[in-house]
Amino acid sequence: MNKVEELRLERQKLMDDFINNRQPQRVPIVSVCSTWAYYYKGYKPIDGIKNDAVMEEVVRAIYTDFYWDIVEIGPVVAYRPELFEILGGGTFTFTEEGLHQTNPGAIAVMEPEEYPELIADPYEFLLHKIYPRRFKLFAHDVDFETKFNGIKEIFAVRGKIAEQMQRHNEIAEKEFGLHNTISGLVLAPVDFILDYLRDFRGIMRDIKRQPEAVREAGMVLVQYALDEVEKIKPEPGKSILIPMHLPTFLNPKDFEKVYWPSYKKLIDELVARGHNVKCAFERKYDHLFDYLQELPKNRIVGVFEDDDLRLVKKKLGNTMAIQGGITTQELNFCTPEQCIDICKAIIDDLAPGGGFAFSTNKAMISASDGRAENLKAVTEFVREYGVYK
């Protein structure tokens, strides 16, 4: 075994201890440097999409110039404009720089009275009702040959994305000894309805007018979500990622009624299959902490975007491991000295006893998500200061 692989295994052990709420040798430092990495090197994300050499240059730079133990999100762009051009529609539009953003009006492709059809057979409903509405390629009046050729093009684009992902992972693991911590991604069932079927206004109206239908659809979609990650095998130090979108907008009563049942069932099933689960709690969740205390103990990682991590530690520290430490706003607007002070204080308060990993509060996507000198200062500081004695 070479030294790079020994280092990767050491970091895998760090992450496994952290996830299971044990005290590792030191606080793991997690990279969530997404497309920010291109701006750091003077490129734009579209340059990495078009040129493999640019992608590899950026990947090596981000892992050479900053200290990391763990990779959660890398610079490879997963959403490609050409993919949606082939499909003839979708939920995203793209900037000239290659960043995707939600396409207004493109999500609400399901009518409120169609919940019974979704509940009866999600696959049948999506294939024969939703896809033809959303994607021109799958419209009912498009001939078989056109669809077949389009699907071949889709597989070709997805193959290019997979090749870049694989190359990124090879560089991270074999050249830098970094441990990739995300084994797969899945949406919570009710978030799937929000993100792909009803949009925000539609689902909020549904929750008020027909909450039982939303709840039941969520329960049926648990199996759909599990099917998405069925072939992924559990590994030490790895997690299934669930990005959470809707709960921050729900009061506790509505959360308990429509979102919690399917979300809890999904997590319980994933844990029963041997997986750890990382939940990205986007925006604020302090009004729902009492529910989150009921999640499986020592199998969950919580990344809290806007919550006070000290309160999170107090309320949820016995349930889940906590990841964070500095916000992208602080990383962009503070001085290096101020950033270090923030990190020192958070390590002092959250690291004792284990169950804490350092990262930004969310993925670094745009150029304004942090200054390089600040990122270098905090990663080097945490590397030295975050050692358990």
N, C-alpha and C positions, 0 to 999 in steps of 0.2 A: 504494500500500500504506500503510495507516494504522500508527500507532505500536504499537498493541496487537498487530497481526499481525506486525510486525517483531520485537517482543519474543517472541512465541510461536515464531517461526522461530529466533531466537537460542537459545531454551531447547531447541528440538528438536535443534539442533546440539550443545548441551551433552550431551544424552542420547545422541545418536548416537556422539559421541566416547567417552563413558563406556562404553557397551555394547561397543564395539569395542576396549576396553582402551587407548584413546589418552588423552592428557592434554588435557582441555578448558581453557577459560579459568578456570573455577573449579569447585569441587565442587557438583554439582547437589543441590538440596534437594527431596526427594520426599515428597509428601503421601500418607499412608496413613490419613487421618482418615476412618474409616467412620462408624458410628452414634454414636461419641463426640461428634460434632459436635452432635447433638441435645441431649445432656445439657449441653454447654457453653452452649447458648442457653436452657436451662431447659425443654426439651421432652423427649419420649420418642420413640423411633423410630416407634412406632405413629402419632404425630401427623403425621409426614412421609408415612406410607403413606396416611393418610386425607385429607391436605390439601396440595395442590400449593403453595399460598402459603407454608406452613410449610417445606416442602422447599426452596423457592427462598430464603427468608429465611436458613435455616441454611447453605446453600451459599455465599451471598454473604458471610455473617459469617465463615465459616472461611477464605475466601480473601482477605478484607479484613484481618482481625485478625492473621493470621500470614503470614510470608513463605514462599512456595513458588516453585519453578521448574516442577515436574513433578507431575502427578496420576496416581497409580497406582490408588488406591481412593477413591471418593467417598462421600458420605453416603446416596445413594439406596439404599433397601432392595430387594434383588433377590428375596428369599424372602418371600412373602405368605401369611398364614394362609388367606385365602379361596381361594387356589389349591389348597391341599391339602384344604380342605373340599369343593371341587367334585370333586376326584379321589377323595375318600373314603379317604384314607390317604397314606402316604409315609414318608420316612425322618426327618422332622423333627416336633417339636412346637414350640409358641411360648409365650413368656412373655406376661404381660399387657402388657409394655412393647413387644412386637413383635419381640423377638430370637428367633431360631430356635436350637434345640438338638437334638441327635440323639435320636430316639425309641427308647428301649431295646426291643430285640426286633423292631424293624420292618425291620431290614436283612437278616437271614438268611432270605431267601425262596428260596434255591437249595439243593438237596440235594447232598451231596458226590458222589453217584454220577451227577450230571447234567453233569459236565464234558464228556463226549463230545458232548452235544447243544449246549452252548455253543460248543465248538470247531467243530462241523460247520457251524453257521450262527448267528452271534450275533444277527442281526436277527430271524430266525424264532423263536429261543429267547426273546428278550426280549419280543417282541410276543405270542406265544401262551402262554408259560408264566409269565414273571415279572410282566408288567403285570397280568394277571388276579388274581394272588396278592396283589400289593401294593396295587392301587387298586380299590376297590369299583365305581367307574364302569366298569371294563373287565372285570368278572367275567363269566363265560360266560353266566350266567342273566339279565343285564341286556339289555333289548331295544334294538334299533338306534336308535330315536328318542331314548331317554334318553341313550345314548352320544353321539349326534350333537349334542343340545342341550348336553350337558356339555362337549363339545369346543369348541363355539362360546363358551361361557362362559370356558373356559380361554384361548382366543385373545383374548378381551376383556380379561382380567386381564393377560395377557402384553403386550398392546398398551399398557395403562396404565403398566406398568413400563418399557417401551421409550420411551414418551413422556417419562417422568421422567428416564430416562437421557440421552435426547437433549437435554432442556432443561438438565440439569446440564452436559453437554459444551459446549453453546452458551455458557452463562454462564462456564464456566472458560476457554474459548478466546477468546471474542469480547469479554468484559468484563475479563478479568484476564490474558490472554496466556499462559495456562498450557498446557503440552503434555501431552496424554493419552498415556501410554506403553504401556498395555495394549491390544493389538488383539484379543485373544481369550483364552479359557481352555480348557484341556483336562486331563483326568486321565491320569496314567500308567496303562497297561493293568491292572497288578496292583492298583493303588489303586482302580480302578473295581470290580474284583471285591470288594475289601475294603469299599468304601463303599456299594455298591448290591446286592451279591449274597450275601456270606457272613458279613459282620461280622468282628470281630477274632478272637474265639475260633474261629470256623469256619475262617478262612483260615490261622491259625497251625497248626491241626490238619491242614489239607490240606497245608501245606508240609512237615510231618513225614511224613505218610502217603502222599501222592501228589504229590511235588514236580514230576514230569514233566508231570502234568496241569495244574498251576497255570502252569508255564512255557509250555506249549503254548497254553493259553488266552490268556495274556498276548500271545504272538506274534500270534495271530489277531486280538486286539482292537486291535492297532496300527492296522490299517486303519479300524476303527470310530472310533478317536480322530482319525485324520486326516480322516475324513469330517466330523467336527464342526467343523473349521476350514477346510474346503476352499475356501470362498468368500472367505476373508480374504486380502487382498493385503498383501505385505510393504511396510513403510514405514520410512524412516529414523527412528531413535529410538524405535521401537516393538518390543514383544516379545509372544510367546505365553506366557502364564503357566501353569506346571505346579505346583500345590500338592502337596507330597509328604508322605504320611502314614505308610506302613508301614515304610520302610527303617530308621528310627531304632530299631525294635524287632527288627531282623534282625541276626544275626551275619554276618560277611563271607561265610562259606561259603554260607549260605542266600540272601543277597542276590545273590551271583554266579550261583547256580543258577536262581532263580525270578524275580527282579525285574529284574536288570540287562539281560538280553537284550532284552526288549521295551522297556524304558525307553531304552536306548541306541539301538535301532532307531528309535523314535519321534523322538528328538531329531535323529538323523542325517537323517531324512526331512524334518523341519521346516526344518532348516538348508539342506538341498539345495534346498528350495523357496524359499529366500531369506529365511526368517524368523530373527529372533533369538529366543532362548528365555530366559525368566526362571524359575528354579526356586526355590520357597519351601521351603527345607530345614527343616522343622518339628522342633523339639527338637534333639538332638545328632547330628552326622554325622561326627565325627572318626575313627570306626572305619572309615569308607568313603572317606576322602580319596584313597586310592590308585586306586580305581575312577574317581572324579570327575575325576582328572587326564587320563583318556582321552576326555573330552568334547571336542567341536570347539572349537578355540582361538579366543578373541576373538569368540565369538558367544553366549556364555552369561552371564547375570547370576545370581549366587547371593545369596539373602537367607537368612542363617543365624540361626535364632531363638536358640539357646542356646550356640553354639560360640564359642570365643575367636577374635575376628576377626583378631588378630595371627597366630595359628597358621594360620588360613584363608589369610591373605595369603602366608605363607611356603610353604604346601603347594600352593595353588591360584592364586596371583596371576598366574602365567604362563599360566594356562588361561582364567580367567574374570574378569569384573568383579565387584566385591563391593559390596553395598548394606547399610547398617546404620549403627550409630554409638552408639545409646543404646537401652536397653531400656524398655519401658513401666513396669516396676517402678521403675527409676531416675527416670523422668519423673514418677512419682506420689509417691515417698517422699523424694527428695533435695531439697535447696534449689536455687534457681536457680544459685547460685555453684558448688555441687557438680556440677550438670548441665553447666555450661559447662566446668569442669575436665575432666570425662569426655570431652566433645566435642573439646576442644583436644588432649588426648592421643591420641585415636583418629585425628584428622586428621593430626597429626604423624607417626603411625606408618603409616597406610594411604594417605594421599593422594599422597605423592610418586610421580611417574611416571604418575599417572592411574589409571583403572580403579576409582574409588571414588565412590559417591554416598551422601549422608546421608539417613537415615530412622530411624524406630523399627525395632525388630527384628521387629515383626509389626503387623498392623492394629490401630488404636485403635477398639475396639468399645464397651466399657462405660465408665461414668463413672470407674472406677478405673484406666483405662489412661493416665492422665497428668493433671497439673494445668496449667491454662491458662498461668499465669505462667511455668512451667518450659518449656512448649512455645514460648512467645513468646521467652523468653530464648535458647534454643538455636538456633532458626531465625534470629534476628537475628545471633547470634554467628557461626554458620557462614556466613551471607551475607557477612560482612566478613572473617572469618579464612580462609575456604576459597578465597581467590583465589590462583591460581598466579602467582608473580612470576618 
